Amino acid sequence: MMAREWDYWTRNKLNILKDYLPAFCQASRSSSEIIYLDLMAGEPENMGKGMDEHFDGSPRLAMQTNPGFTKLVFCERNPKKSSDLRSDLASRFQNDQRWRVVEGDCNTKIDQILSSLAHISWAPTFAFVDQQAAEVTWETLTKVAHFRTNKKNIKTELWVLMSPAMIIKGVSGTNAESFANQVDLLYGDNSWRLVLAARQRNAISPEDFRVEMVNLFRWNLQNTLGYAITARIPMRMTNNIALYDMVFATDHPVGQKIMTELYRSAADREPMMKREAMVRTINSRTERNSQNTLFEVTPDQLAVTKFPNWEPNECWDPSQKVWW
């Protein structure tokens, strides 16, 4: 297997996941079953862009969680990736019967996946949805959210990647309407097109577009699916533009407390990770241009803007905006 190269924001995202999963299992320790769902599992191993450094993908992180999950399902649409993932986990976790890899689109396989777990639908469940743009549908998220049945009506915890930057790119491409229809499925209706229309007539800025698209998703999670709490953190590129946001949805204040601390830690890590990425880019460009590499740029030579400390914020009713 060839590990795929990823930028620092992917490592930061997976660091959050790595730290949150054991906390989730610890908080669920009174339950005899704990479920992990990875709807777009990808590769078992990744590589830092421009670095000779490999780091585990979400499937390995979930399997290594301690205290751990009792049932883990990894869904991967790409046949080669799903086969590689199955081989990797079988080799690394021999005689471990807790997991399985499901090949196929999570939107078409979700009924099969949840049906196989129906006998323990009361169990604490965490779902990681690591999409790139608009691959998961609202219908799938609804099924996952309401899969868990218990007296306290605590739903499956969701951690979903949302990328308005990829969405605006998709709706500006050659297959714009087809892509827009897919975004309709992501949101469950076409209300997001009002945000897009506002951006297209310059009623909102590019940054406002990203913020409002994520807010609309959060608003729907809380007001349509009934989640008590949602949160978001932007994962920013070296030019400070938010490439995507991670959206967290839970019904439990403990989950919110833990994730808030992890989000703050991620925000604190981000400037140094960003600076290191900039250094690698500059040094690589210098080397390619055959310039003098005797004195390489080091992280302390570059200044990177430190964003304000991350704090959770409430989502708002988008229909109250003047541009709606």
GUFI-511613 format. One line per field, with one value per residue (C-alpha): x, y, z; residue number from 1; residue in three letters. Coordinates in nm, 4 decimals. Each point is the difference from the previous one (the first is absolute). Layout:
N
c1: c(X;...) .
c2: c(Y;...) .
c3: c(Z;...) .
seq: c(NUM;...) .
type: c(ALA;...) .
***
This chain:
324
c1: c(0.0000;0.1122;-0.0948;-0.1779;0.1523;-0.2036;0.0584;0.0326;-0.3706;-0.0732;0.2498;-0.1611;-0.3462;0.1162;0.1729;-0.3365;-0.1591;0.2809;-0.0503;-0.3797;-0.0683;0.1489;-0.1796;-0.3268;0.0590;0.0987;-0.3191;-0.1931;0.1807;-0.3193;-0.1342;0.0809;0.0032;0.1491;-0.0266;0.2259;-0.1149;0.2407;-0.2073;0.2919;0.2929;0.2650;0.3537;0.1412;0.3147;0.0795;0.3145;0.0694;0.0370;0.3649;0.0974;0.1469;-0.2624;-0.2824;-0.3019;-0.2937;-0.3327;-0.3296;-0.0524;0.3261;-0.0629;-0.3435;0.1316;0.2803;-0.2300;0.0411;-0.2427;-0.1457;-0.3096;-0.1695;-0.1289;0.1650;-0.1240;0.2091;-0.1751;0.2088;-0.1345;0.3258;0.0540;0.3805;-0.0016;-0.2510;0.2055;0.3214;-0.1710;-0.1359;0.3449;0.1701;-0.2381;0.0048;0.3795;0.0292;-0.2860;0.0145;-0.2746;-0.1885;-0.3638;-0.1366;0.0269;-0.1051;0.0503;-0.3011;0.0750;-0.2297;-0.1621;-0.1010;-0.3307;-0.1006;0.1600;-0.1242;-0.3184;0.2038;0.2525;-0.2562;-0.2121;0.3012;0.0295;-0.3718;0.0226;0.2217;-0.1571;-0.0129;0.3821;0.1949;0.0924;0.2475;0.0002;0.2854;-0.0992;0.3202;-0.1433;0.1745;-0.2895;-0.3550;0.0284;-0.2245;-0.3749;-0.2291;-0.2048;0.3060;0.0832;-0.3596;0.0148;0.3308;-0.1174;-0.3178;0.1557;0.0660;-0.3110;0.0041;-0.2144;0.1902;-0.0393;0.3747;0.0788;0.3103;0.2800;0.1032;0.3289;-0.0378;0.2375;-0.1657;0.1809;-0.1789;0.3205;-0.0394;-0.3708;0.0546;0.2630;-0.2415;-0.2888;0.2359;0.1244;-0.1111;-0.2518;-0.1374;-0.3666;0.0726;0.2299;-0.2587;-0.2544;0.2451;0.0293;-0.3817;0.0282;0.2657;-0.2222;-0.3260;-0.1519;0.1073;0.0062;0.3791;-0.0522;-0.1184;0.3446;0.1572;-0.2243;0.0984;0.3660;-0.0528;-0.1555;0.2707;-0.2451;0.2438;0.3783;0.1840;0.0709;-0.3656;-0.0980;0.2133;-0.1318;-0.3648;0.0203;0.1353;-0.2489;-0.2915;0.1235;0.0256;-0.3434;-0.1496;0.1765;-0.1486;-0.3427;-0.0777;0.1881;-0.0380;0.3591;0.0415;0.3508;0.2081;0.3456;0.2403;0.3684;0.1557;0.3038;0.2013;0.2560;0.3297;-0.1733;-0.2434;-0.3007;-0.2222;0.0257;-0.2625;-0.1709;-0.0521;-0.3568;-0.0760;-0.3520;-0.0892;-0.2787;0.2358;0.1688;0.2974;0.0676;-0.0165;0.2407;0.2563;-0.0208;0.0251;0.3311;0.1286;-0.1097;0.1870;0.3118;-0.0312;-0.0269;0.3101;0.1936;-0.1052;0.2393;0.3118;-0.1238;-0.0774;0.3440;0.1720;-0.2000;0.1044;0.3646;-0.0175;-0.1584;0.2618;0.2942;-0.1378;-0.0468;0.3536;0.1429;-0.1927;0.1339;0.3558;0.0613;0.2440;-0.1465;0.2784;-0.2298;-0.3459;-0.3019;-0.0986;-0.3437;0.1118;0.0864;-0.3605;-0.2797;-0.3453;-0.3134;-0.1275;-0.3753;-0.2030;-0.0505;-0.2694;-0.3303;-0.3278;-0.2746;-0.3710;-0.1398;-0.2712;-0.3147;0.1268;-0.3464;0.0310;0.2866;-0.0887;0.1418;-0.2057) .
c2: c(0.0000;0.3528;0.2406;0.3096;0.3388;0.2351;0.3504;0.0995;0.0677;-0.3697;-0.0960;0.2534;-0.1414;-0.3560;0.1119;0.1220;-0.3319;-0.1951;0.1898;0.0019;-0.3698;-0.1324;0.2789;-0.1060;-0.3625;0.0965;0.2028;-0.3048;-0.2525;-0.1071;-0.1380;-0.3556;0.1061;0.3099;0.0546;0.1852;0.0782;0.1341;0.0779;0.0986;-0.1846;0.0563;-0.1300;-0.1526;0.2134;0.3536;0.2005;0.3619;0.2138;0.0739;-0.2096;-0.3421;-0.0573;-0.2512;0.0225;-0.2297;0.0496;-0.0035;-0.3807;-0.0774;0.2752;-0.1407;-0.3545;0.1125;0.1992;-0.0941;-0.0433;-0.1209;-0.0598;-0.3378;0.0309;0.1932;0.0332;0.1617;0.0881;0.0785;0.0487;-0.0574;-0.3766;0.0256;0.2096;-0.2247;-0.3080;0.1618;0.1115;-0.3474;-0.1540;0.2575;-0.0417;-0.3791;0.0052;0.2515;-0.1203;-0.3754;-0.1953;0.3240;-0.0677;0.3461;0.1559;-0.0366;0.1916;0.0640;0.0762;0.2461;0.3414;0.0681;0.1467;-0.3296;-0.2223;0.1812;-0.2064;-0.3193;0.1334;0.1192;-0.3134;-0.2122;0.2040;0.0280;-0.2471;0.2490;0.3250;0.1163;0.0176;0.3297;0.0663;0.2361;0.0649;0.1608;0.1414;0.1088;0.1180;0.2353;0.2113;-0.1388;-0.3787;-0.0864;0.0613;0.1487;-0.3185;-0.2021;0.2389;-0.0225;-0.3791;0.0047;0.2643;-0.1845;-0.3461;0.0154;-0.0639;0.0556;0.1420;0.3291;0.0489;0.0531;-0.0335;-0.1194;0.2521;0.1423;0.1518;0.1231;0.1767;0.2950;0.1819;0.3064;0.0714;-0.3290;0.0645;0.3415;-0.1578;-0.2751;0.2318;0.2122;-0.2926;-0.1628;-0.2270;0.2762;-0.0998;-0.3689;0.0932;0.2412;-0.2823;-0.2028;0.2888;0.0007;-0.3597;0.0966;0.2672;-0.1864;0.2843;0.2908;0.2694;0.0229;0.1507;0.3180;0.0315;-0.0621;0.2608;0.2544;-0.0636;0.0183;0.3452;0.1098;0.0407;-0.2007;-0.0410;-0.3254;-0.0464;0.0678;-0.2623;-0.2610;0.0973;0.0055;-0.3347;-0.1687;0.1815;-0.1202;-0.3575;0.0422;0.1632;-0.2995;-0.2441;0.1725;0.0954;-0.2851;-0.2951;0.1303;0.0068;0.1984;0.1245;0.0672;0.1518;0.0806;0.0697;0.1312;-0.1792;0.2756;-0.0103;0.1877;0.3008;0.0041;-0.0978;-0.2615;-0.3043;-0.1867;-0.0210;-0.2913;0.0000;-0.1878;-0.0959;-0.1508;-0.0204;-0.0348;0.2939;-0.2222;-0.0471;0.3744;0.0642;-0.2515;0.1089;0.3669;-0.0622;-0.2013;0.2684;0.2607;-0.2171;-0.0438;0.3750;0.0457;-0.2550;0.1490;0.3017;-0.2128;-0.2694;0.2727;0.1562;-0.3367;-0.0567;0.3413;-0.0761;-0.3311;0.1729;0.2761;-0.2361;-0.2403;0.2811;0.1244;-0.3477;-0.0482;0.3296;-0.1173;0.2969;0.0034;-0.2328;0.0536;0.2133;-0.1528;0.1837;-0.1120;0.0318;0.2767;0.2195;0.0177;0.1868;-0.1574;0.1730;-0.1421;-0.0192;0.0832;-0.2889;-0.2304;0.0236;-0.1809;0.2179;-0.0421;-0.0466;0.2373;-0.0095;0.0823;0.1057;0.3082;0.1366;0.2918;-0.1747;-0.3189) .
c3: c(0.0000;-0.0787;0.2762;-0.1291;0.0777;0.2176;0.1311;0.3643;0.0480;-0.0608;0.2705;0.2317;-0.0729;0.0673;0.3191;0.1260;-0.0930;0.1648;0.3263;-0.0051;-0.0637;0.3277;0.1862;-0.1646;0.0969;0.3542;0.0373;-0.1297;0.2194;0.1788;-0.3299;-0.1055;-0.3654;-0.1663;-0.3756;-0.2437;-0.3557;-0.2622;-0.3083;-0.2261;0.1484;-0.2682;0.0418;0.3191;-0.0255;-0.1168;-0.0597;0.0858;-0.3102;-0.0661;0.3011;0.0557;0.2663;-0.0052;0.2250;0.0617;-0.1721;0.1872;-0.0189;0.1779;0.2547;0.0788;0.0311;0.2335;0.2281;0.3648;0.1646;-0.3246;-0.2062;-0.0066;-0.3586;-0.2829;-0.3577;-0.2720;-0.3241;-0.3081;-0.3515;-0.1902;-0.0544;0.0095;0.3162;0.1738;-0.0900;0.1224;0.3191;0.0682;-0.0539;0.2200;0.2922;-0.0257;0.0124;0.2833;0.2174;-0.0325;0.1796;0.0621;-0.0863;0.0786;-0.3449;-0.3607;-0.3239;-0.2222;-0.3634;-0.1718;0.0205;0.3607;-0.1203;-0.1585;0.2640;0.3107;0.0372;-0.0151;0.2497;0.2528;-0.0390;0.0972;0.3220;0.0768;0.2897;0.1880;-0.1214;0.3620;0.0122;0.0035;-0.3627;-0.1645;-0.3761;-0.1926;-0.3407;-0.1745;-0.3303;-0.2432;-0.1233;-0.0112;-0.0126;0.2945;-0.0166;0.2624;-0.0153;0.1003;0.2838;0.1215;0.0076;0.1859;0.2468;0.0912;-0.0067;0.3714;0.2106;0.3762;0.2778;0.0093;-0.3763;-0.0419;-0.3687;-0.1796;0.0334;-0.3365;-0.1121;-0.3567;-0.2371;-0.1733;-0.2808;-0.1413;-0.1947;-0.1880;-0.0472;-0.1583;-0.2242;-0.1013;-0.0828;-0.2089;-0.2098;-0.3221;0.1758;0.2202;0.0080;0.0544;0.2872;0.1411;0.0023;0.2086;0.2450;0.0214;0.1207;0.2551;0.1563;-0.0504;-0.2046;-0.2202;0.2699;-0.0266;-0.3460;0.1725;0.1558;-0.3395;-0.1637;0.2638;-0.0741;-0.3766;0.0282;0.2461;0.2875;0.2138;-0.0122;-0.0818;0.3722;0.0842;-0.2565;0.1741;0.3427;-0.1101;-0.1816;0.3115;0.2208;-0.2158;0.0366;0.3776;0.0142;-0.1789;0.2309;0.3031;-0.1288;-0.2386;0.1469;0.3543;0.1219;0.3197;-0.0799;-0.3093;-0.0375;-0.2801;-0.0441;-0.3228;-0.1394;-0.1675;-0.2792;0.0092;-0.1607;0.2959;-0.2149;0.1630;-0.2254;0.1966;0.3373;0.2321;0.1358;0.3198;0.1081;0.3367;0.2561;0.2937;0.1792;0.0869;-0.3705;-0.0494;0.2873;-0.1259;-0.3630;0.0967;0.1747;-0.2951;-0.2460;0.2038;-0.0013;-0.3768;-0.0456;0.2155;-0.2086;-0.3303;-0.0234;0.0513;-0.2400;-0.2526;0.0453;-0.0488;-0.3186;-0.1337;0.0781;-0.1898;-0.2993;-0.0116;0.0436;-0.2597;-0.2509;0.0675;-0.0535;-0.3262;-0.1287;0.0768;0.2240;0.2881;0.2651;0.2533;0.2109;0.0122;0.1367;0.3507;0.1683;0.2368;-0.2995;-0.1165;0.1709;-0.0138;0.1207;0.3276;-0.0084;0.3117;0.2382;-0.1319;0.1825;-0.0730;-0.1430;-0.0495;-0.3472;-0.1212;-0.2084;-0.3507;-0.1150;0.2211;-0.2073;-0.2245;-0.3064;0.0506) .
seq: c(1;2;3;4;5;6;7;8;9;10;11;12;13;14;15;16;17;18;19;20;21;22;23;24;25;26;27;28;29;30;31;32;33;34;35;36;37;38;39;40;41;42;43;44;45;46;47;48;49;50;51;52;53;54;55;56;57;58;59;60;61;62;63;64;65;66;67;68;69;70;71;72;73;74;75;76;77;78;79;80;81;82;83;84;85;86;87;88;89;90;91;92;93;94;95;96;97;98;99;100;101;102;103;104;105;106;107;108;109;110;111;112;113;114;115;116;117;118;119;120;121;122;123;124;125;126;127;128;129;130;131;132;133;134;135;136;137;138;139;140;141;142;143;144;145;146;147;148;149;150;151;152;153;154;155;156;157;158;159;160;161;162;163;164;165;166;167;168;169;170;171;172;173;174;175;176;177;178;179;180;181;182;183;184;185;186;187;188;189;190;191;192;193;194;195;196;197;198;199;200;201;202;203;204;205;206;207;208;209;210;211;212;213;214;215;216;217;218;219;220;221;222;223;224;225;226;227;228;229;230;231;232;233;234;235;236;237;238;239;240;241;242;243;244;245;246;247;248;249;250;251;252;253;254;255;256;257;258;259;260;261;262;263;264;265;266;267;268;269;270;271;272;273;274;275;276;277;278;279;280;281;282;283;284;285;286;287;288;289;290;291;292;293;294;295;296;297;298;299;300;301;302;303;304;305;306;307;308;309;310;311;312;313;314;315;316;317;318;319;320;321;322;323;324) .
type: c(MET;MET;ALA;ARG;GLU;TRP;ASP;TYR;TRP;THR;ARG;ASN;LYS;LEU;ASN;ILE;LEU;LYS;ASP;TYR;LEU;PRO;ALA;PHE;CYS;GLN;ALA;SER;ARG;SER;SER;SER;GLU;ILE;ILE;TYR;LEU;ASP;LEU;MET;ALA;GLY;GLU;PRO;GLU;ASN;MET;GLY;LYS;GLY;MET;ASP;GLU;HIS;PHE;ASP;GLY;SER;PRO;ARG;LEU;ALA;MET;GLN;THR;ASN;PRO;GLY;PHE;THR;LYS;LEU;VAL;PHE;CYS;GLU;ARG;ASN;PRO;LYS;LYS;SER;SER;ASP;LEU;ARG;SER;ASP;LEU;ALA;SER;ARG;PHE;GLN;ASN;ASP;GLN;ARG;TRP;ARG;VAL;VAL;GLU;GLY;ASP;CYS;ASN;THR;LYS;ILE;ASP;GLN;ILE;LEU;SER;SER;LEU;ALA;HIS;ILE;SER;TRP;ALA;PRO;THR;PHE;ALA;PHE;VAL;ASP;GLN;GLN;ALA;ALA;GLU;VAL;THR;TRP;GLU;THR;LEU;THR;LYS;VAL;ALA;HIS;PHE;ARG;THR;ASN;LYS;LYS;ASN;ILE;LYS;THR;GLU;LEU;TRP;VAL;LEU;MET;SER;PRO;ALA;MET;ILE;ILE;LYS;GLY;VAL;SER;GLY;THR;ASN;ALA;GLU;SER;PHE;ALA;ASN;GLN;VAL;ASP;LEU;LEU;TYR;GLY;ASP;ASN;SER;TRP;ARG;LEU;VAL;LEU;ALA;ALA;ARG;GLN;ARG;ASN;ALA;ILE;SER;PRO;GLU;ASP;PHE;ARG;VAL;GLU;MET;VAL;ASN;LEU;PHE;ARG;TRP;ASN;LEU;GLN;ASN;THR;LEU;GLY;TYR;ALA;ILE;THR;ALA;ARG;ILE;PRO;MET;ARG;MET;THR;ASN;ASN;ILE;ALA;LEU;TYR;ASP;MET;VAL;PHE;ALA;THR;ASP;HIS;PRO;VAL;GLY;GLN;LYS;ILE;MET;THR;GLU;LEU;TYR;ARG;SER;ALA;ALA;ASP;ARG;GLU;PRO;MET;MET;LYS;ARG;GLU;ALA;MET;VAL;ARG;THR;ILE;ASN;SER;ARG;THR;GLU;ARG;ASN;SER;GLN;ASN;THR;LEU;PHE;GLU;VAL;THR;PRO;ASP;GLN;LEU;ALA;VAL;THR;LYS;PHE;PRO;ASN;TRP;GLU;PRO;ASN;GLU;CYS;TRP;ASP;PRO;SER;GLN;LYS;VAL;TRP;TRP) .
***
